[in-house]
Amino acid sequence: MNAPLRRLLSSATAPVAEMSASLIKMAALIFAALIFMVAGAGLLSAALFIFVQSLAGTALAALATGGLHVAAAAVFLIAAMRGKSAKAANAARPAKSSEARVEAMPERPLYASSIDEAAAPILGFLRDEGMERERLALAAAAEIAKQLHPFSLVAFAAAFGVILGRALKQSVQPEGRPGAKSS
C-alpha cells in the first residue's frame, strides 16, 4: 500500500516542485539584478558628485546629484502612472469589429494548469477510495488556488508555514525548561 501512495505523492508533487524551483530561481536572479543596480547607481552617484564637486563645489554637487535622483524618480512615477492609465483606456475602448466583440476565454495561466495536473491523481485516488468529503475539499481548494495569483499562494504558504511551525514548536516544548528556576 505504501508504494502506490509514494508513487501518487511523487507524481502529484513533481509539477509543484518544478514550479517552486523556477519561482525561486527567478526571485534569486531578480534579487541579484536589483543588488547590482543599486550598487551601480551608488557608484554613478558618487562619481557624479565628485565630478561636479571639482567643478562647482560641495554644496552645488550635492544639489545636482540629489536633483538628478528626484528627477529620475519623478520620470519613473509618471511612466508608471501613464502605463496604468493607458491600460485602462485600452480596456475601456470598445471593439470595432463584430468578430472582436465575441468574448474570448482568458488564457489559463501556467500555474493553473499545473495545479490541475498536481491535483488530478490525488482526486482520482480519493474517488476510488470513496473519500467523497476529502475529494470535494481538495477540489474546492484547487479551484481557490487557481483563482489566486502565484505570489499570493507563496505568501499564504509562507504565513501558514510560520503559524504551523510555531504551533508545532509549542506542542513539542517540555513544560519544565532545564536551568529555569521554579518559585
N, C-alpha and C positions, 0 to 999 in steps of 0.2 A: 504494500500500500504506500510505503514511503517513496518508492521510485516514481510512480505516476505523479505523486504530489510534487516531488522535486522537479520533474520534467515540466509540469504545468507551471510551477513557480518560475522556473528559469525562462520559459517561453513567454510568460506574461511580463516579467521584469526586464527583458532584453531591450524592448523599444524605449522604456523609461530610462534605463541606464545609458543608452546611446544619446538620448535627448539631453539628459542632465550632463553628460560628459561634453557634449557640444556646447551647451549653455555655459558651463564652467570655463571651457577654453575661450569662448568668445568674450566672457566677462574679464578673464585674465588679460587678453590682448587689448581690450578697450582700456582697462586699468593701466597697463604698461604704456599705451599711447598717451593717455592723459598725464601720466607722470613725466614723460619726455616732453610733452607740450608745455607743461608748467615750468619745467627746468629750462627749456629753450626760451620761453617768454621771460623768465627771470634773467637769464644771461643777456638777452637782447635789450631788456630794460636797463640793465647795469651798463651795457656798452653805450646805449643812447645817453644815459645820464652822464657818463664820463666824457663822452664826446661833446655834449652841449655844455658841460661844466668848464671844459677847457676853452670854449668859445665865449660864453656869456656869464659864467659864474654859477655858484652853487644854487642860489635861490631860483634863478631862471631855469636851470637844468631840472630841478625838482618840479617846477610848474609845468615845464614842457613834457616831461615824462608822465606825470600824473594826468595832464590834459589829454595826452595821447591815449592813455588807458581808458579814461572816461569816454572819449570819443569812440573808441573801438567798442566799448560796452554798449553805447547808445546805438551804434550801427547794428550790432548783433541783436539787440532788443527790437529794433524797428524791423529787421529782417524776419525775426521770429513772429512778430505780430502780423506782418503782411502775409506770411505764409499761412497763418491760421485764417485770415480774412479771405485770402484767395481760395482756399479750400472750401470755405463756407459759401462763397459766391458761386463756385463751380457746382456745389451740391444743390444750391437753391435754383440754379438755372434749369428751366425745363428742357426736355429733349425736343429736338426739332423734327425728327422723322418719326413716323408711327412705329417703325421697327425698333427704334431705340427706346420707345416708351414701354415696351414689354419688359417687365421687371425680371432681371436675371437673378438667379440664386447666387448669393455671395459665395466665393470660393471658400471651402473649408480649409482652415489653416492646417499646416502640417502637424501641429501638436494635437489637434482634434482627431485626426485620423490615427495618430499613434496611440491615443487614448483608447480608441475603438479596438485597435489591434491588441493592446495590452489587456483589455477587459474581456474580449471575446472568449478566450479559452477558459477563463475563470467563470464567466457566465454560463458557458456550456457545462462545465463541471458541476456548478451549483444546480442547474436544471436537471442534470442526470441523477444527482443525489437527492432530489426532491426538496431542496432547501429554498423554497419559494421566497420567504421573507428576506433572506440574505441576498438572493439574486435581485430582488426588487430594490433593496437598499444599495447594492453595488451599481445597478443600472442608473438609479437616481443620482448617485454620487458621480458617476461618469458623465452624465448629462450636465450637471452643475460644473464639473471641471472643464468641459468643452466650452462653456459659455464664458469662463474666466480667461483673462489674459495670462500667458505663461509666467510673467513676473509676479502676478497676484498669487498664482499657485505656489511659486517658490517662497514668497513672503509668508503665505499661510502655512506651508510645510515647516519653515524655519520657526515660526512662532509656536506651532504645535509641538515641534521637537523640543523647544526650550521648556514649555509647560510640562510636557511628558517627562523630560529629564529631571526637572525639579520634583515632580510628583514621585518618580521612582527613587530619587535620591533620598527624599524624606521617608519613604516607606522602608528603605534599606538601613537607614541610620539606627544604630543601637540607642537605647534610651539613656544609658549612663555613659558618658564620654570618659575615656581614660584621662586622668590628670585633672578632672574637674572636681572642684570642692563641693561637697554636699553640706547643706546647712543643718 
